[in-house]
Amino acid sequence: MKRVLILSLLVATALAAPPVARQLQKNQMAKMTLKAGDPAPDFTLLSDEWQTVKLSDYRGKKNVFLAVYVLAFSEGCTKQLQAVQAGIDSGKIDTNDTEVFGISMDSPAANAAFAKQGGIHFPLLSDMNHKMLKAYGILKTHNVENDNYQWALRTNIVIDKRGIIQLIDEGDSAVDPNTALALCTTMHKKVSVQ
C-alpha cells in the first residue's frame, strides 16, 4: 500500500511540476540505447486480449508504430493513445500497411479496461517483466526512500518493414504523435508509388 501511495504521489508530482519532469526526461534521454537507423530488438508480449504478439512477425509485411505509455488511465497517456487512434481514424495511418500497438507495464486486464474507457481500438501490449523496455532503453528508475520504482519513458517508435527504427519521439513530444503519424503516411506513400 505504501508503494502504491508513493508511486501515485510521484506521478502526481511529475504532472504538476513540468520543469522537474523535463529535467528527468533529459537525464533519461541521455541513456536511450537506440536511435533511428538501428535494428529494432525483437519482443514477444501479451495483448489486452491475451494474445501473443511478436514484433518479428511483421518484418517484411508491415511497418510498426509503437506508442509506449507510462501508465494506463493517466491523463498524458490517454491523450497520447487517443491521438494515435485519431491518426488511424483519419487515415493518416493506413492499418493495411502499418500495425499499431500501445505498450506499457500494465497488465493485459488493466490495458483492456483502459482501451475500453479511452475508445482505443488498437492492441495494447503488456511488458510486465520490463524486457522490451530494457532492450529499447526506455525504462526509467526513480529512487524514493531507498526503494526503486520503474516505469516506461513515454515514447513513439516507428519501425519499417525491414525492422529498422525510422523515428523515436520521447517524453512530451510523444504526447502529440504528429511527427510519427506524418512518417507513417510518408512511408505508405513511398510503397504505393513503387
VOPAGU-2260 file (C-alpha; in pm, 1 decimal, decimal comma):
REM VOPAGU-2260
SITE   aa  ch    i         X         Y         Z
SITE  MET   A    0       0,0       0,0       0,0
SITE  LYS   A    1     287,1     234,9      88,4
SITE  ARG   A    2     449,0     173,5    -251,0
SITE  VAL   A    3     123,6     239,2    -439,2
SITE  LEU   A    4      77,8     565,8    -248,5
SITE  ILE   A    5     436,0     673,7    -316,0
SITE  LEU   A    6     404,5     585,2    -685,5
SITE  SER   A    7      79,4     782,1    -709,3
SITE  LEU   A    8     245,7    1080,7    -544,7
SITE  LEU   A    9     540,3    1056,9    -785,9
SITE  VAL   A   10     310,0    1057,6   -1087,3
SITE  ALA   A   11     106,8    1349,2    -947,7
SITE  THR   A   12     425,6    1543,9    -872,6
SITE  ALA   A   13     563,6    1483,1   -1220,6
SITE  LEU   A   14     239,8    1605,0   -1376,8
SITE  ALA   A   15     222,4    1911,0   -1152,6
SITE  ALA   A   16     586,0    2013,9   -1193,6
SITE  PRO   A   17     676,4    2033,2   -1564,7
SITE  PRO   A   18    1030,1    2175,4   -1510,7
SITE  VAL   A   19    1121,2    1876,2   -1293,0
SITE  ALA   A   20     961,4    1637,2   -1542,8
SITE  ARG   A   21    1159,5    1795,4   -1827,1
SITE  GLN   A   22    1483,9    1753,4   -1630,2
SITE  LEU   A   23    1405,5    1385,1   -1564,5
SITE  GLN   A   24    1328,9    1342,1   -1933,6
SITE  LYS   A   25    1665,6    1494,1   -2031,0
SITE  ASN   A   26    1850,5    1260,2   -1794,8
SITE  GLN   A   27    1669,4     956,1   -1933,3
SITE  MET   A   28    1720,0    1061,2   -2296,1
SITE  ALA   A   29    2094,7    1055,3   -2237,2
SITE  LYS   A   30    2058,8     684,3   -2151,2
SITE  MET   A   31    1848,4     596,5   -2458,9
SITE  THR   A   32    2022,9     299,5   -2615,0
SITE  LEU   A   33    1861,2     304,2   -2960,3
SITE  LYS   A   34    1838,3     562,7   -3236,7
SITE  ALA   A   35    1685,2     596,3   -3582,1
SITE  GLY   A   36    1866,4     363,0   -3820,6
SITE  ASP   A   37    1918,3      87,4   -3561,2
SITE  PRO   A   38    1754,2    -254,3   -3594,1
SITE  ALA   A   39    1454,3    -282,4   -3360,9
SITE  PRO   A   40    1506,5    -551,6   -3095,6
SITE  ASP   A   41    1250,4    -828,2   -3122,7
SITE  PHE   A   42     999,3    -883,1   -2843,7
SITE  THR   A   43     706,4   -1106,1   -2756,1
SITE  LEU   A   44     431,4    -951,3   -2540,9
SITE  LEU   A   45      71,8   -1023,3   -2437,6
SITE  SER   A   46    -205,7    -805,6   -2576,7
SITE  ASP   A   47    -507,1    -671,9   -2391,1
SITE  GLU   A   48    -696,6    -967,4   -2543,4
SITE  TRP   A   49    -437,9   -1214,0   -2403,9
SITE  GLN   A   50    -292,5   -1284,8   -2749,8
SITE  THR   A   51      82,6   -1324,8   -2803,7
SITE  VAL   A   52     232,6   -1054,1   -3025,3
SITE  LYS   A   53     583,6   -1090,2   -3167,8
SITE  LEU   A   54     743,8    -791,7   -3342,7
SITE  SER   A   55     936,6   -1005,4   -3592,7
SITE  ASP   A   56     607,0   -1148,5   -3724,8
SITE  TYR   A   57     556,9    -813,5   -3904,9
SITE  ARG   A   58     900,5    -798,9   -4067,9
SITE  GLY   A   59     865,8    -781,4   -4445,8
SITE  LYS   A   60     488,3    -737,4   -4412,7
SITE  LYS   A   61     403,7    -415,0   -4228,4
SITE  ASN   A   62     557,9    -109,1   -4071,4
SITE  VAL   A   63     505,2     -97,3   -3694,2
SITE  PHE   A   64     409,6     204,1   -3480,5
SITE  LEU   A   65     477,7     155,2   -3107,3
SITE  ALA   A   66     315,8     404,8   -2868,8
SITE  VAL   A   67     488,9     334,7   -2537,2
SITE  TYR   A   68     298,7     492,4   -2248,6
SITE  VAL   A   69     375,1     534,8   -1880,5
SITE  LEU   A   70      63,3     419,8   -1700,8
SITE  ALA   A   71    -290,5     325,2   -1801,5
SITE  PHE   A   72    -562,0     576,1   -1709,3
SITE  SER   A   73    -320,7     869,5   -1663,5
SITE  GLU   A   74    -400,8    1196,6   -1840,2
SITE  GLY   A   75     -93,9    1218,9   -2065,6
SITE  CYS   A   76    -118,5     855,3   -2170,5
SITE  THR   A   77    -486,6     892,2   -2251,6
SITE  LYS   A   78    -405,5    1194,3   -2472,9
SITE  GLN   A   79    -119,9    1008,6   -2641,5
SITE  LEU   A   80    -320,5     697,5   -2727,7
SITE  GLN   A   81    -633,4     889,8   -2829,1
SITE  ALA   A   82    -418,3    1099,6   -3065,0
SITE  VAL   A   83    -278,6     780,6   -3219,8
SITE  GLN   A   84    -634,4     643,1   -3250,6
SITE  ALA   A   85    -739,3     969,2   -3419,8
SITE  GLY   A   86    -450,0     918,9   -3664,8
SITE  ILE   A   87    -587,8     576,2   -3751,3
SITE  ASP   A   88    -946,2     701,6   -3774,3
SITE  SER   A   89    -845,4     992,1   -4002,1
SITE  GLY   A   90    -648,9     765,8   -4236,4
SITE  LYS   A   91    -307,8     916,8   -4152,7
SITE  ILE   A   92    -207,8     565,2   -4052,2
SITE  ASP   A   93    -311,0     305,8   -4308,1
SITE  THR   A   94    -357,1      -8,0   -4098,0
SITE  ASN   A   95    -320,1    -221,4   -4412,2
SITE  ASP   A   96      41,9    -101,0   -4423,6
SITE  THR   A   97     120,9     -19,4   -4058,1
SITE  GLU   A   98      45,1    -217,7   -3742,9
SITE  VAL   A   99     -13,2      -4,4   -3432,8
SITE  PHE   A  100      49,1    -112,8   -3073,4
SITE  GLY   A  101      41,4      61,5   -2738,9
SITE  ILE   A  102     289,1     -73,8   -2482,5
SITE  SER   A  103     306,5     -28,8   -2104,8
SITE  MET   A  104     397,3    -217,5   -1789,3
SITE  ASP   A  105      27,2    -256,1   -1707,1
SITE  SER   A  106    -138,9    -598,9   -1703,8
SITE  PRO   A  107    -346,3    -718,7   -2001,8
SITE  ALA   A  108    -662,2    -675,0   -1789,3
SITE  ALA   A  109    -572,7    -314,6   -1697,9
SITE  ASN   A  110    -488,7    -239,0   -2060,9
SITE  ALA   A  111    -822,8    -384,4   -2174,8
SITE  ALA   A  112   -1012,2    -162,9   -1929,5
SITE  PHE   A  113    -802,8     139,7   -2033,1
SITE  ALA   A  114    -870,4      73,9   -2403,3
SITE  LYS   A  115   -1242,7      43,7   -2341,9
SITE  GLN   A  116   -1257,2     360,9   -2132,1
SITE  GLY   A  117   -1045,5     564,2   -2377,3
SITE  GLY   A  118   -1200,7     439,5   -2702,8
SITE  ILE   A  119    -874,3     279,0   -2814,3
SITE  HIS   A  120    -921,8      12,9   -3084,1
SITE  PHE   A  121    -563,3     -98,2   -3146,2
SITE  PRO   A  122    -391,9    -364,0   -2930,1
SITE  LEU   A  123    -231,0    -258,7   -2602,0
SITE  LEU   A  124      62,2    -479,6   -2506,4
SITE  SER   A  125     186,7    -562,9   -2156,8
SITE  ASP   A  126     557,5    -558,5   -2073,9
SITE  MET   A  127     517,5    -653,5   -1708,6
SITE  ASN   A  128     865,3    -812,3   -1690,5
SITE  HIS   A  129    1023,2    -499,5   -1849,2
SITE  LYS   A  130    1223,0    -697,0   -2108,2
SITE  MET   A  131    1115,6    -486,5   -2407,3
SITE  LEU   A  132    1152,8    -157,5   -2218,3
SITE  LYS   A  133    1506,2    -253,6   -2109,6
SITE  ALA   A  134    1603,6    -369,4   -2459,7
SITE  TYR   A  135    1488,8     -36,1   -2603,8
SITE  GLY   A  136    1648,0     167,1   -2322,2
SITE  ILE   A  137    1321,0     330,8   -2218,1
SITE  LEU   A  138    1277,7     202,1   -1863,3
SITE  LYS   A  139    1300,1     482,6   -1607,6
SITE  THR   A  140    1407,2     413,2   -1249,8
SITE  HIS   A  141    1342,0     652,9    -962,9
SITE  ASN   A  142    1460,4     606,6    -607,3
SITE  VAL   A  143    1221,3     708,0    -330,1
SITE  GLU   A  144    1325,3     644,4      27,4
SITE  ASN   A  145    1573,9     376,7     -84,4
SITE  ASP   A  146    1309,4     192,3    -287,9
SITE  ASN   A  147    1340,5     182,4    -667,3
SITE  TYR   A  148    1031,5     237,0    -880,8
SITE  GLN   A  149    1032,4     180,3   -1254,6
SITE  TRP   A  150     808,8     283,2   -1539,8
SITE  ALA   A  151     828,3     340,2   -1912,3
SITE  LEU   A  152     952,6     659,1   -2071,1
SITE  ARG   A  153     671,0     786,8   -2295,8
SITE  THR   A  154     793,8     715,3   -2648,0
SITE  ASN   A  155     660,7     677,2   -3002,4
SITE  ILE   A  156     868,6     448,3   -3222,4
SITE  VAL   A  157     816,5     384,0   -3594,0
SITE  ILE   A  158     979,1      70,3   -3737,1
SITE  ASP   A  159     984,7      -0,8   -4110,0
SITE  LYS   A  160     912,5    -332,6   -4279,5
SITE  ARG   A  161    1282,9    -423,5   -4271,4
SITE  GLY   A  162    1277,7    -397,8   -3890,5
SITE  ILE   A  163    1476,3     -72,2   -3884,2
SITE  ILE   A  164    1379,6     210,7   -3647,4
SITE  GLN   A  165    1284,6     517,6   -3850,4
SITE  LEU   A  166    1172,6     750,1   -3569,2
SITE  ILE   A  167    1189,8     785,5   -3192,4
SITE  ASP   A  168     990,1    1061,9   -3020,5
SITE  GLU   A  169    1033,5    1076,9   -2642,9
SITE  GLY   A  170     869,3    1248,9   -2348,1
SITE  ASP   A  171     643,4    1548,2   -2414,2
SITE  SER   A  172     683,2    1525,0   -2793,3
SITE  ALA   A  173     532,2    1173,3   -2780,0
SITE  VAL   A  174     204,3    1301,0   -2628,7
SITE  ASP   A  175     134,0    1460,6   -2968,1
SITE  PRO   A  176     229,9    1190,7   -3220,0
SITE  ASN   A  177     200,4    1410,7   -3532,4
SITE  THR   A  178     562,8    1353,8   -3639,1
SITE  ALA   A  179     517,5     975,8   -3617,5
SITE  LEU   A  180     180,6     994,7   -3797,1
SITE  ALA   A  181     334,5    1200,2   -4079,1
SITE  LEU   A  182     617,4     948,7   -4115,2
SITE  CYS   A  183     369,2     658,2   -4134,6
SITE  THR   A  184     182,6     843,4   -4412,5
SITE  THR   A  185     508,7     912,9   -4598,5
SITE  MET   A  186     627,8     553,7   -4568,2
SITE  HIS   A  187     292,5     428,2   -4700,3
SITE  LYS   A  188     302,2     667,2   -4998,1
SITE  LYS   A  189     656,5     557,3   -5089,4
SITE  VAL   A  190     546,6     193,9   -5102,7
SITE  SER   A  191     230,5     281,2   -5301,2
SITE  VAL   A  192     434,7     468,3   -5564,6
SITE  GLN   A  193     689,8     191,2   -5619,9
